[in-house]
Amino acid sequence: MTEQNPELIAGRYQLVERIGQGGMGRVWRGIDQQLFGRDVAVKEILFPPGMEDGDRAALLRRFTGEARAAVTLSHPGIITIHDVVEHRGAPVIVMELIRGQSLAAAIRSEGRLPVQRVAEIGAAMLGALAEAHRARIVHRDIKPDNVLLTKDRVVLTDFGIAHLADATTKLSHSGIVIGTPHYMPPEQLEGKRPTPANDLWALGATLYHAVEGHPPFEAEGLHALAVAVFTRPHRQPVHAGPLAPVLDALLTKDPAQRVGAAEAAEMLASVLRSFPPRADVPAGHGPGQEPAPESAPTPDPRATSAPAPAPAPAPAPAPDAAAEHLSAPAGPEQAPPTTPSPRTATIVDSGSAAGTQPRPVPDRPTGATGAVPPAEDPVTLGAAAETEHGQRTSARRRGFTRRSAILGAALATLTTGSVLTWTLTHGDDAPRGGRTPGSGSEASSVTVVIGVDAPLSGGLSSMGVGIRNSADLAARTANETRHVPGVNFEIKALDDEADPATGESNAARFVSDEKVLGVVGPLNSGVARTLVAPLARAELVNVSPGNTDPVLTLGPDWAAGSKSRPYSTYFRTTATDVDQGPFAARYLHGEAKKTKLYVIDDASAHGTALTRGFTAEFTKLGGTIVGTERVDPAERAFAGLAERARSSGADAIYFGGYYDTAAPLSQQLKQAGVNVPLMGGDGIFDQQYLTTNPKAEGDLATNIGVPAEESAAGQDFLARYGKAGYPEAAGWYGPYAYDATWTLIEAVKAVVAANGGTLPSNARAKLPQAVARVAFDGVTGRVAFDGNGDTVNRRLTVYRVNDGSWATVTSGPATR
């Protein structure tokens, strides 16, 4: 077919003009002579040169079959396919002609697009993809060239090379890869069978390109690009604002951990709720229709970060004849090009999102005074939800506990209202955020901001507020004593709502604030899994007072004996789950004189970590494990298990898991005549365990740390905390948050001293090394860190239920 000699295709489609061409196709504007001269887009599939006849025939059958399957799709966000025919041995797809422009053209003309506009485009694309995936069609080539924008539609095109999810036909030795590498996930580059997760990665890469002005991965040559996609995290977005967590979730390397379409849609909806309504502007509006620059109720802090020199941009991928090829020109561009802002320099982080759980959940005990939602309140996300091991379990809500696994975790509410920058006011004349009169806050002082990430609302807020207040007390104390001459400390506290996605959004806000040199928190290990990696990529040091997941410091293979530190910027002032099981074993065998144990866990990462450590230590001490069992965390009937435990002759039960399973288990064991104590970890150390279990008397639990009242330094902290006038209690983690904050203060002091008494411009990058060398006597004991970032002062406490309350039995070091 040529423009000089246009042909009539299938006896009815008259070609008028060529409107696009790429590596896989040539697109023409045509006229359907049998339907009153209707304009159509005609795409001629181009076979690679030199293809063998057998491969050519197989590819023809494949394209034709898949295109015909796509004809069944009916959705305003999917290009309508009118016909699929064969012409001179090649497939030809006849589609509706879209009058607009491609997303690629919009990016080229406008530069990076506003966050709200990109979120609107993404939401529309997700609706279209969901329709295709329901029909078992995987697009496989989502990219800006294949997204068409009209005044009132966002349209996905080029389903002609889509791959049916259940297709068995594959290209043979020709080795052809269908798709565009800049937007292809690792599994697609590797040649694995396509799944809907492929399209979600490509969606993330497309939206990233739209909001940042360049793809998430760029390199010279296909090999270098593939290496980057396989081995490196995507470049941290600096203009995406509240859209950043969505991009990170979509660009998760492991498809099994990648966010699903429904959750991504809800995340995008949350992003859009953070912007003022734009009812008069359709989602896919073209250039020139943009209203006044949109903004959230508070400015996007990412846009205010100090620019770093930008690398020379890599060449953009060549447009394929898959989108503009289908779109008639929309008229001259009216919006001037926007030059993308230089991005903030980052470091490559070995612990990228690939190894993280995308939706871990709150994991803290509320304690007797915490506000806890009733355990029976249902929270469901479909019929079932994932456990930390990816195993299916019923979607029953666990109460907000230290290790609570809220099955089907709530998605982030990424509105500006969910981010609380907290300041203390003690009277009209008191400055904010740790600054006090006469504290060295004169104009000549340098202000260093310490971020605090904690749950300041919701069921865990009693502990989160205690963390925030304790961090503020440390900053106030440093300012009052002029601990670091010339430096004034302020606290910037953000509410993570105990939600991982919100914590990830908070990380972006901390990173974008150049005055933030370190972050205290978060409380939850689930939040830490999403917050730590972006902080590490920005070289922003993080000291937690509460995370106990061993993976954060020892790597994902720690249980198999292979330890590796994922994040050189991450430290914690509390012990971990590695210590709880052995500590409990030593207490039961050495002090309680128990020799025969029945061991049960709930299959969660927390539960199995506890029972693994417990079993190894208990048998090493000479004890006997007379039975082991694993239970469904949603199970509430344990008659059979109780009988087996009774028959075993066990003189104690050890349970790895959470209170909402442990409570009915303990009750039914005692009802069956198993009158021995049940002992668990901090997952059962919760008031709800007592209120829901009338047979709890005599049961035991370990908790990480030591009560502040047991040391003179702790008592002094509590006295100063009370004198400061905070309305909320410091809580269990307040002392550890105070020491975490003081760790950052000491590190700043060391960096200032090493720089001749002034704060260097690269202080943020120097802080992690300074924290690693910190050593001082804090309110919780000796504060220092080992080579993995864990505290060297690992202490735990055993509690027993006495008269319906948790009472301290003994405290001691994690190892002997």
ZAMARGU-4260 file (C-alpha; in steps of 0.2 Angstrom, whole numbers, plus 5000, padded with zeros to 4 digits):
<rodrens>
0) 5000/5000/5000 | 5007/5017/4996 | 5000/5035/4997 | 5003/5037/4978 | 4993/5021/4975
5) 4980/5019/4989 | 4971/5002/4989 | 4954/4996/4993 | 4955/4985/5008 | 4943/4970/5009
10) 4933/4978/4996 | 4927/4992/5007 | 4940/5002/5016 | 4947/5016/5005 | 4964/5023/5011
15) 4965/5041/5011 | 4982/5046/5020 | 4995/5039/5031 | 4995/5046/5048 | 5008/5036/5057
20) 5021/5022/5057 | 5031/5013/5069 | 5041/4997/5071 | 5025/4986/5072 | 5013/4994/5060
25) 5008/5008/5048 | 4992/5017/5051 | 4981/5026/5038 | 4965/5037/5038 | 4952/5028/5028
30) 4934/5028/5023 | 4922/5014/5025 | 4913/5014/5009 | 4899/5002/5015 | 4894/5013/5030
35) 4891/5030/5022 | 4909/5036/5021 | 4913/5034/5039 | 4930/5039/5044 | 4941/5024/5051
40) 4959/5021/5056 | 4967/5006/5046 | 4982/4998/5054 | 4993/4987/5043 | 5004/4975/5054
45) 5022/4975/5048 | 5031/4959/5050 | 5049/4960/5054 | 5061/4958/5039 | 5069/4941/5037
50) 5055/4931/5046 | 5054/4913/5041 | 5038/4907/5033 | 5032/4897/5048 | 5035/4911/5060
55) 5026/4923/5048 | 5011/4911/5047 | 5010/4909/5066 | 5012/4927/5069 | 4998/4931/5057
60) 4986/4918/5065 | 4991/4925/5082 | 4988/4944/5078 | 4972/4940/5069 | 4965/4929/5083
65) 4970/4942/5096 | 4963/4957/5087 | 4946/4947/5084 | 4946/4944/5102 | 4948/4962/5106
70) 4933/4966/5094 | 4922/4959/5109 | 4928/4973/5120 | 4916/4987/5123 | 4921/5001/5134
75) 4923/5020/5131 | 4941/5019/5136 | 4946/5006/5123 | 4947/5009/5105 | 4933/5001/5095
80) 4939/4988/5083 | 4927/4987/5068 | 4935/4974/5058 | 4950/4962/5056 | 4955/4957/5039
85) 4970/4949/5030 | 4978/4959/5015 | 4992/4952/5005 | 4997/4940/5019 | 4997/4952/5033
90) 4983/4957/5046 | 4974/4973/5044 | 4964/4980/5059 | 4951/4993/5056 | 4947/5004/5070
95) 4937/5020/5075 | 4947/5036/5071 | 4950/5046/5086 | 4951/5065/5084 | 4963/5071/5097
100) 4981/5068/5102 | 4991/5055/5110 | 4998/5056/5128 | 5015/5055/5120 | 5012/5071/5110
105) 5005/5080/5125 | 5021/5076/5134 | 5031/5082/5120 | 5022/5098/5118 | 5018/5103/5136
110) 5033/5094/5146 | 5028/5085/5162 | 5009/5086/5165 | 5000/5092/5181 | 4998/5078/5195
115) 4979/5080/5194 | 4978/5078/5176 | 4989/5062/5176 | 4979/5055/5190 | 4963/5057/5180
120) 4971/5049/5165 | 4977/5035/5175 | 4960/5032/5183 | 4952/5031/5165 | 4966/5019/5159
125) 4963/5008/5174 | 4944/5007/5170 | 4949/5002/5152 | 4962/4989/5158 | 4950/4981/5170
130) 4937/4978/5156 | 4951/4970/5145 | 4957/4959/5159 | 4940/4953/5163 | 4939/4947/5145
135) 4956/4939/5148 | 4965/4950/5136 | 4982/4957/5142 | 4987/4973/5132 | 5006/4970/5133
140) 5011/4987/5126 | 5004/5001/5137 | 5014/5017/5134 | 5011/5035/5131 | 5009/5033/5112
145) 4995/5021/5114 | 4985/5032/5125 | 4974/5044/5116 | 4967/5060/5123 | 4951/5069/5117
150) 4940/5082/5124 | 4930/5070/5134 | 4939/5053/5133 | 4955/5044/5137 | 4956/5029/5125
155) 4968/5014/5125 | 4973/5008/5108 | 4983/4995/5099 | 4974/4980/5107 | 4979/4972/5090
160) 4995/4965/5097 | 4987/4961/5114 | 4990/4943/5121 | 4976/4932/5127 | 4980/4927/5145
165) 4977/4909/5141 | 4985/4909/5124 | 4998/4895/5122 | 5005/4900/5105 | 5022/4908/5107
170) 5034/4915/5095 | 5047/4902/5091 | 5066/4905/5088 | 5063/4922/5080 | 5066/4929/5097
175) 5054/4944/5094 | 5049/4954/5109 | 5032/4963/5107 | 5031/4979/5117 | 5042/4994/5121
180) 5056/4991/5133 | 5055/5008/5142 | 5038/5002/5149 | 5040/4984/5150 | 5041/4975/5167
185) 5055/4963/5172 | 5045/4948/5169 | 5040/4953/5151 | 5058/4957/5147 | 5062/4940/5153
190) 5050/4932/5141 | 5038/4925/5154 | 5020/4922/5151 | 5010/4939/5151 | 4998/4942/5165
195) 4987/4958/5169 | 5001/4963/5181 | 5012/4967/5165 | 4999/4980/5161 | 4999/4988/5178
200) 5018/4990/5178 | 5017/4998/5160 | 5003/5009/5167 | 5014/5015/5181 | 5028/5018/5169
205) 5017/5028/5158 | 5010/5039/5172 | 5028/5041/5178 | 5033/5048/5161 | 5018/5059/5161
210) 5021/5067/5178 | 5040/5067/5178 | 5043/5071/5160 | 5054/5055/5157 | 5052/5037/5159
215) 5056/5028/5175 | 5071/5020/5168 | 5083/5027/5154 | 5099/5020/5148 | 5109/5019/5132
220) 5105/5003/5123 | 5092/4989/5126 | 5104/4979/5136 | 5108/4993/5148 | 5090/4997/5149
225) 5085/4979/5153 | 5099/4978/5166 | 5092/4994/5174 | 5074/4987/5175 | 5080/4971/5182
230) 5092/4977/5195 | 5089/4995/5200 | 5074/5004/5208 | 5066/5016/5197 | 5071/5034/5199
235) 5062/5042/5214 | 5049/5054/5207 | 5051/5072/5212 | 5036/5080/5204 | 5022/5067/5208
240) 5017/5073/5225 | 5003/5062/5231 | 5004/5052/5215 | 5021/5045/5220 | 5015/5030/5231
245) 5004/5024/5217 | 5019/5025/5205 | 5029/5015/5217 | 5015/5002/5220 | 5013/5000/5201
250) 5032/4999/5198 | 5035/4985/5210 | 5047/4973/5202 | 5039/4957/5209 | 5023/4954/5200
255) 5016/4944/5215 | 5019/4960/5226 | 5013/4973/5213 | 4997/4982/5217 | 4981/4975/5209
260) 4970/4985/5198 | 4956/4988/5211 | 4968/4994/5224 | 4977/5005/5211 | 4960/5013/5206
265) 4956/5017/5224 | 4973/5024/5227 | 4971/5035/5212 | 4953/5040/5218 | 4961/5045/5234
270) 4974/5056/5225 | 4960/5064/5215 | 4950/5068/5231 | 4965/5078/5237 | 4962/5091/5223
275) 4948/5104/5221 | 4934/5097/5210 | 4935/5100/5192 | 4918/5096/5185 | 4920/5107/5170
280) 4936/5099/5164 | 4935/5081/5157 | 4948/5069/5161 | 4956/5069/5144 | 4956/5087/5140
285) 4969/5092/5127 | 4981/5106/5127 | 4974/5123/5129 | 4960/5118/5139 | 4970/5118/5155
290) 4963/5129/5169 | 4973/5139/5181 | 4987/5128/5188 | 4979/5116/5200 | 4985/5113/5218
295) 4981/5103/5233 | 4974/5112/5248 | 4993/5113/5253 | 5007/5116/5242 | 5016/5100/5235
300) 5032/5100/5245 | 5041/5090/5232 | 5041/5105/5221 | 5050/5115/5233 | 5065/5104/5235
305) 5082/5112/5230 | 5086/5107/5212 | 5101/5097/5208 | 5110/5097/5192 | 5100/5086/5180
310) 5109/5073/5169 | 5108/5075/5151 | 5091/5068/5145 | 5092/5051/5136 | 5083/5050/5119
315) 5065/5047/5121 | 5059/5030/5114 | 5053/5032/5096 | 5034/5033/5094 | 5026/5018/5088
320) 5012/5019/5075 | 5000/5014/5087 | 4992/5030/5094 | 4994/5046/5084 | 4992/5035/5069
325) 4974/5032/5075 | 4971/5050/5080 | 4967/5064/5068 | 4976/5081/5072 | 4967/5091/5085
330) 4973/5107/5080 | 4988/5118/5084 | 4996/5116/5101 | 4990/5130/5113 | 5000/5127/5128
335) 5018/5132/5129 | 5031/5118/5132 | 5035/5115/5150 | 5053/5112/5155 | 5054/5098/5167
340) 5062/5103/5183 | 5079/5095/5188 | 5076/5080/5199 | 5084/5078/5217 | 5099/5067/5217
345) 5096/5050/5224 | 5106/5034/5228 | 5103/5017/5222 | 5095/5007/5235 | 5098/4988/5236
350) 5082/4985/5245 | 5070/4991/5232 | 5051/4989/5232 | 5053/4972/5224 | 5056/4965/5241
355) 5043/4974/5250 | 5025/4969/5254 | 5015/4982/5246 | 5001/4982/5259 | 5008/4977/5276
360) 4997/4982/5291 | 4997/4990/5308 | 5007/4980/5321 | 5007/4988/5338 | 4999/4983/5354
365) 4987/4996/5360 | 4990/4993/5379 | 4976/4995/5392 | 4973/5013/5388 | 4973/5012/5369
370) 4957/5015/5359 | 4954/4998/5350 | 4941/4995/5337 | 4930/4980/5342 | 4938/4964/5335
375) 4922/4959/5327 | 4920/4974/5316 | 4923/4967/5298 | 4935/4974/5286 | 4934/4965/5270
380) 4942/4967/5253 | 4934/4953/5242 | 4931/4936/5250 | 4949/4934/5256 | 4965/4943/5260
385) 4983/4940/5260 | 4993/4935/5275 | 5011/4941/5277 | 5017/4925/5268 | 5005/4928/5254
390) 4993/4914/5260 | 4975/4916/5259 | 4965/4919/5275 | 4948/4925/5278 | 4945/4944/5278
395) 4941/4946/5297 | 4948/4961/5305 | 4961/4960/5319 | 4961/4974/5332 | 4974/4987/5331
400) 4988/4978/5340 | 5007/4979/5339 | 5007/4965/5326 | 4989/4966/5321 | 4986/4960/5303
405) 4971/4970/5297 | 4967/4958/5283 | 4964/4967/5268 | 4973/4983/5273 | 4965/5000/5271
410) 4972/5010/5257 | 4980/5026/5260 | 4970/5042/5260 | 4982/5053/5251 | 4973/5069/5255
415) 4982/5084/5262 | 4971/5082/5277 | 4979/5066/5282 | 4996/5074/5283 | 4997/5083/5300
420) 5012/5094/5302 | 5011/5096/5321 | 5017/5110/5332 | 5017/5113/5350 | 5009/5128/5358
425) 5011/5132/5376 | 5004/5149/5377 | 5003/5163/5365 | 5021/5167/5365 | 5028/5150/5363
430) 5037/5146/5347 | 5033/5131/5337 | 5040/5113/5335 | 5053/5112/5349 | 5059/5130/5348
435) 5058/5138/5365 | 5063/5156/5372 | 5081/5158/5374 | 5085/5141/5366 | 5097/5147/5353
440) 5084/5151/5339 | 5091/5168/5335 | 5092/5173/5317 | 5110/5167/5316 | 5105/5149/5321
445) 5103/5136/5308 | 5087/5126/5309 | 5087/5107/5308 | 5071/5098/5306 | 5068/5081/5313
450) 5054/5072/5304 | 5042/5061/5315 | 5031/5048/5306 | 5019/5040/5318 | 5000/5036/5319
455) 4993/5052/5326 | 4975/5047/5322 | 4965/5030/5323 | 4967/5016/5335 | 4986/5017/5338
460) 4986/5036/5340 | 4989/5035/5359 | 5006/5027/5355 | 5009/5038/5340 | 5006/5054/5350
465) 5017/5048/5364 | 5031/5046/5351 | 5028/5063/5344 | 5028/5071/5361 | 5044/5062/5366
470) 5053/5067/5350 | 5047/5085/5354 | 5054/5084/5372 | 5071/5079/5365 | 5071/5094/5353
475) 5066/5106/5366 | 5079/5099/5378 | 5093/5101/5365 | 5087/5119/5362 | 5086/5124/5380
480) 5103/5117/5384 | 5111/5123/5367 | 5117/5105/5365 | 5123/5109/5347 | 5129/5127/5347
485) 5121/5137/5332 | 5108/5124/5328 | 5090/5125/5333 | 5080/5109/5331 | 5062/5108/5326
490) 5050/5093/5324 | 5039/5090/5309 | 5027/5076/5313 | 5016/5068/5300 | 5002/5056/5303
495) 5004/5039/5294 | 4987/5032/5301 | 4996/5016/5303 | 4994/5013/5285 | 5009/5008/5274
500) 5004/5018/5259 | 5002/5034/5269 | 5019/5031/5277 | 5026/5030/5259 | 5018/5047/5255
505) 5025/5054/5270 | 5042/5048/5265 | 5041/5058/5250 | 5036/5074/5260 | 5051/5072/5271
510) 5063/5069/5257 | 5057/5085/5248 | 5060/5096/5263 | 5078/5100/5263 | 5078/5105/5281
515) 5074/5088/5286 | 5090/5079/5290 | 5083/5063/5299 | 5067/5054/5303 | 5061/5046/5319
520) 5048/5032/5316 | 5038/5024/5311 | 5029/5014/5324 | 5023/4999/5313 | 5034/4987/5304
525) 5021/4987/5290 | 5023/5006/5288 | 5042/5004/5289 | 5042/4992/5274 | 5036/5006/5263
530) 5044/5021/5271 | 5062/5015/5273 | 5066/5012/5255 | 5062/5030/5248 | 5071/5038/5263
535) 5086/5027/5260 | 5086/5032/5241 | 5087/5050/5247 | 5101/5046/5260 | 5089/5052/5273
540) 5093/5043/5290 | 5079/5035/5299 | 5079/5029/5317 | 5064/5019/5323 | 5058/5017/5341
545) 5047/5003/5337 | 5049/4992/5322 | 5053/4974/5326 | 5053/4965/5309 | 5070/4957/5307
550) 5070/4959/5288 | 5072/4978/5289 | 5090/4976/5296 | 5095/4958/5292 | 5087/4956/5275
555) 5074/4944/5268 | 5085/4928/5270 | 5089/4931/5288 | 5079/4916/5294 | 5089/4904/5283
560) 5106/4911/5290 | 5110/4923/5276 | 5110/4941/5283 | 5112/4956/5273 | 5109/4974/5278
565) 5096/4981/5265 | 5097/5000/5271 | 5112/5008/5277 | 5101/5023/5283 | 5090/5013/5294
570) 5092/5011/5313 | 5081/5006/5328 | 5082/5009/5347 | 5072/4993/5351 | 5075/4974/5350
575) 5067/4963/5336 | 5057/4948/5334 | 5073/4938/5333 | 5075/4940/5352 | 5057/4936/5358
580) 5056/4917/5355 | 5073/4913/5363 | 5069/4925/5378 | 5053/4916/5381 | 5061/4899/5380
585) 5074/4904/5393 | 5061/4910/5404 | 5049/4895/5403 | 5064/4883/5404 | 5075/4891/5417
590) 5063/4901/5428 | 5046/4893/5426 | 5054/4876/5425 | 5043/4870/5410 | 5051/4855/5401
595) 5037/4849/5388 | 5030/4862/5376 | 5016/4862/5363 | 5020/4875/5350 | 5007/4883/5339
600) 5008/4897/5326 | 4996/4906/5314 | 5007/4905/5299 | 5011/4924/5299 | 5028/4931/5297
605) 5028/4937/5315 | 5021/4920/5322 | 5033/4909/5312 | 5048/4920/5317 | 5043/4918/5335
610) 5040/4899/5335 | 5056/4896/5325 | 5067/4905/5338 | 5058/4898/5352 | 5059/4880/5347
615) 5078/4881/5343 | 5082/4889/5360 | 5070/4878/5370 | 5077/4862/5363 | 5095/4868/5365
620) 5092/4871/5383 | 5086/4852/5385 | 5067/4855/5383 | 5056/4844/5373 | 5043/4849/5360
625) 5029/4837/5362 | 5018/4844/5347 | 5017/4857/5334 | 5003/4864/5325 | 4998/4878/5313
630) 4981/4886/5314 | 4971/4897/5302 | 4971/4915/5310 | 4953/4916/5307 | 4949/4900/5316
635) 4939/4901/5332 | 4935/4883/5335 | 4950/4873/5343 | 4942/4858/5351 | 4952/4846/5342
640) 4968/4855/5345 | 4964/4856/5363 | 4962/4837/5364 | 4978/4834/5356 | 4987/4846/5367
645) 4979/4838/5382 | 4985/4821/5376 | 5003/4827/5373 | 5006/4830/5392 | 5013/4847/5388
650) 5016/4858/5403 | 5014/4874/5394 | 5008/4881/5377 | 5019/4893/5366 | 5009/4902/5353
655) 5016/4913/5339 | 5003/4925/5333 | 4990/4938/5338 | 4978/4941/5352 | 4962/4938/5342
660) 4967/4920/5339 | 4976/4917/5355 | 4962/4922/5366 | 4949/4909/5360 | 4963/4896/5359
665) 4968/4899/5378 | 4950/4899/5383 | 4946/4883/5374 | 4962/4874/5380 | 4957/4877/5398
670) 4939/4872/5395 | 4946/4856/5389 | 4956/4853/5404 | 4973/4859/5398 | 4976/4869/5413
675) 4994/4876/5409 | 4999/4893/5404 | 4999/4899/5386 | 5013/4911/5382 | 5015/4922/5367
680) 5024/4937/5360 | 5020/4955/5360 | 5006/4950/5348 | 4995/4945/5362 | 5001/4958/5375
685) 4985/4968/5373 | 4971/4973/5383 | 4959/4965/5371 | 4967/4948/5375 | 4961/4950/5393
690) 4944/4957/5389 | 4939/4943/5377 | 4947/4929/5387 | 4939/4925/5404 | 4952/4911/5406
695) 4968/4922/5403 | 4973/4921/5421 | 4991/4915/5422 | 4995/4917/5404 | 5011/4925/5399
700) 5018/4937/5385 | 5034/4945/5381 | 5036/4963/5376 | 5051/4971/5368 | 5059/4984/5379
705) 5059/4987/5398 | 5046/4999/5407 | 5054/5016/5410 | 5049/5015/5428 | 5062/5002/5431
710) 5077/5014/5429 | 5083/5030/5436 | 5085/5038/5419 | 5068/5032/5414 | 5060/5039/5429
715) 5069/5056/5426 | 5062/5056/5408 | 5044/5053/5414 | 5046/5067/5426 | 5052/5079/5413
720) 5039/5073/5401 | 5025/5077/5414 | 5033/5094/5418 | 5032/5098/5400 | 5013/5098/5400
725) 5009/5086/5386 | 4991/5080/5388 | 4994/5063/5382 | 5005/5049/5391 | 5022/5045/5384
730) 5017/5027/5382 | 5028/5012/5380 | 5037/5018/5365 | 5039/5036/5371 | 5056/5033/5379
735) 5063/5024/5364 | 5057/5039/5353 | 5066/5051/5364 | 5082/5041/5362 | 5079/5039/5344
740) 5077/5058/5342 | 5093/5061/5353 | 5102/5049/5342 | 5099/5061/5327 | 5104/5076/5338
745) 5120/5068/5343 | 5124/5064/5325 | 5121/5082/5320 | 5132/5088/5334 | 5146/5076/5327
750) 5144/5082/5309 | 5144/5100/5315 | 5160/5097/5325 | 5169/5088/5311 | 5165/5103/5300
755) 5173/5117/5310 | 5157/5121/5320 | 5145/5124/5305 | 5133/5113/5297 | 5139/5107/5280
760) 5128/5108/5264 | 5129/5089/5263 | 5124/5086/5281 | 5110/5074/5276 | 5122/5063/5267
765) 5134/5063/5282 | 5121/5059/5295 | 5119/5040/5292 | 5138/5037/5295 | 5137/5049/5310
770) 5122/5039/5318 | 5132/5023/5315 | 5145/5029/5327 | 5134/5036/5340 | 5135/5030/5358
775) 5128/5037/5373 | 5118/5033/5389 | 5100/5036/5385 | 5084/5035/5395 | 5082/5017/5389
780) 5100/5012/5393 | 5115/5012/5382 | 5111/5019/5364 | 5122/5012/5351 | 5120/5001/5335
785) 5128/4986/5328 | 5133/4984/5310 | 5116/4980/5304 | 5108/4995/5312 | 5100/4986/5327
790) 5102/4992/5345 | 5116/4984/5355 | 5104/4987/5370 | 5092/4973/5367 | 5081/4970/5382
795) 5064/4962/5384 | 5051/4960/5398 | 5040/4945/5403 | 5022/4949/5409 | 5009/4938/5417
800) 4990/4940/5419 | 4987/4943/5437 | 4969/4947/5443 | 4964/4952/5425 | 4979/4963/5422
805) 4996/4962/5414 | 5009/4962/5427 | 5028/4963/5425 | 5037/4947/5430 | 5055/4950/5424
810) 5066/4960/5412 | 5082/4956/5405 | 5094/4956/5390 | 5090/4947/5374 | 5105/4936/5375
815) 5115/4928/5390
</rodrens>
